[in-house]
Amino acid sequence: MILPPSEDVFFKAAQLLRQGGLLAFSTETYYGLGVDPFNTKALQRLFAVKQRATEKPVLVLVADQAQVPLVAAQVPEALQQLMQQFWPGPLTFVCPARPELPNLLTGGTGTIGVRQSPDPTTKRLLAAFAGPITATSANCSGQPAAVTAAEVEAIFGKQIDLIINGGTTPGGLGSTLIGCDPQGKLHCFREGRISWSLVTKSIA
């Protein structure tokens, strides 16, 4: 079911998430698949629909930096500085995860990827739900990710409870993933829309 963004739709979406539902919505890169990251059954459904290997972690979106401690046990100082410079934007930070997070979410890595999106639909959805939401790309694993609501529906059909039509997303590169090693040195796990050289220059 594809619906345009509205207050009623975001209220409905938040209710669905609390009930273990699976949504699709626009982000600043692709359409994302969203569930409550603390709901193991919802995560199991997400992995089944996406045909994703269970050892692969799933990142979450937050409304702001104040929500990061809900999923991250700590945020290294270098990452805190970068959050202030690059958020909201396509830069995902890999942080030590809170121990109570479901293993499906972290892939058993002990870490969690977290990002603040500038996309208006994402921001309204996060505000309505009042908590972090998963945002793995809307595709079957190994296949191209959807950039429109119609593409999401073509891929998943009725397996998705609600698709919020936020228009056409940019596509192309996904978010850049960075983290810190135990010594506090920055590490790039995946270079995406924000170049690694720009990140390193910003802290030079």
N, C-alpha and C positions, 0 to 999 in steps of 0.2 A: 504494500500500500504506500503510494507516494503522496505526500502532503506538503503544501508550501509552508514556510515558516510563519507561525502566528502564536500568540500567547496560549491559545487553546491547545495547539499542537505541542508546544514545549511542555505544558502541564501534563498532557497525555504521555509524552515521551518519558518524563520523569517518573510517572506512575509505572509505566512499563518496565523501566530499569529497576525500580524497587521490587517488582514482581518477578525479576529474573528474565526480563525480555531482552531481545536482540534488536538493535537499531542500526541504521546507516545514516551518516550525515557528512556534510562537506567539511573539509579542513583547508588549510593553506597549501596543501600539496595534492592529496587525493581525497576521495570519499573514504571514511573510516567506518569500521564496525565497532559499535559500542555496547558494552555490558557493564554491570556493576563489578568492579575488579575484586571486590571482597566476597562475591557470590560464586562459590566453586561450581555449582550446577550450571550457572549462566556461562561460566568460562568453558566448561565441558561442551556446552552447546556451541559456543563460538568456535572452538577448535574443530568440532565435528563438521560444522557448516563450511568452514574455511578449508577443511582438509589439511590442517596444519599439524606438523609433528609436535608432540607434547613437550619435547625438550627445548623448543624454541620459545623464548620469553615474549611477552606482549607488553608494549609500552602503554602508559596512561597519560591522559591530558588532565591538567589542573587549571582552575580558574585564575590562580595567582600564586605567588611564592608562599603565601600563608598556608596553602593546602599541601605543599610538598612534604611536610612532616607526617602527613597522614599515611604516606607510602614509603618514605625514605627514613631510615634510622639516623642518618646524618648526611650532611652535604658538605664536602670539602670546601675550604675557603676559596680556592681557585674557581670552583664551579659556582659558588655564590656570586662572585664578581662577574662572571660571564652571564649569569641569569639576569643581572641588573642591566647588562649592556645589550643583550640579544633577545630578551623576552619582552613581549610575545613575538615569536618567530620560529622558523623551522630548525631549531637547535634542540636536540634531545640530550638530556644529561643522564648518564648512567651512574646511579648512586647506590650505596649499600641499602638493601631493602629492610623494612621492618620484619622481624622474624615471624609475625603472625600472618603475613601475606600468603595466599594460596601458592603452592608450588607450581601450579599451572601458569600462574601469572609471571613468575620469575624464571620458569624453566629450570628450577633447582640451582640457579646461578648464585643466589644470595644477593642479587642486585635488581634494581628496577629502573627502567627508562622512563623519564618524565619530561613533559613539555607543556608550555603554555602557547596556545594557538591564537593568532590574531583574527581568525575567521569569525565573522559575525554570527553565523549559525552555531558554530561550536561554542562561542562565548555565551550565547543565550541558553543553550542546552545545559552547559555546566552550571550556570546560575540557577536554572530551574531544578536541577538535580541536587545541587549544593554538595557536591563531592566529586572526586576523580572519576573518570570514565575511560575505559580502554579505547584505543584508536588504531588498532592494526588495520592495514589497508584493506579496502573492500575488493578482494579477489580470492580466487582459489589459489592455494600456495603454488608458486612457480608460474602463475599466469599474470598478464597485465592487470594493473589495478584500475578500477573504475574512476572516471573523472566526471561523470554525470549521474543523476539519480536514475535515469533510464538504463544506463549501463549496469548499475547495481541490480536493478530489477531483472535485467536480462540474464545476469550471472546467477542470481540466487532465487528469483521468483518469490514464492510465498514462504521461503525459509526465514525471511526477515520480517519482523513484526511491524516495523515502521521505517520508511525512508523519508527523511526530511530533505526536501529539495532546496539546497542552497545555491543552485546554479552550477555552472561549469567550473571545475577547479583547474588550477594551472597544469597539473600533471608534471611530467618530466622527472627531475630528481626529487627524491624524498628528503626527509629531514637528515641533518648531519648528527651522528651519534658520537658523543665524547664522554670521557670519564677520567678518573685519576687512578694511578697505581697506588699500592700501599705507601709509597714514599711521597705521594702527593704530586707526582709528575703527570701532566696531562697526556691523554692517549686518545687517538681518533679511531673509533671502531668502524665507522662508515662515513665517508665524505659525501655530502649531499648538496642541498641548495645553498648552504653557507660553506664557503671554502675553508679548509683547515688552515691555510695560510692567513686568512683574515682573522680567524680565532686566535692564532698564536701572536699575530701582530698586535691584537687588542690588549694583550697582557704583557707585551714587551716593555 
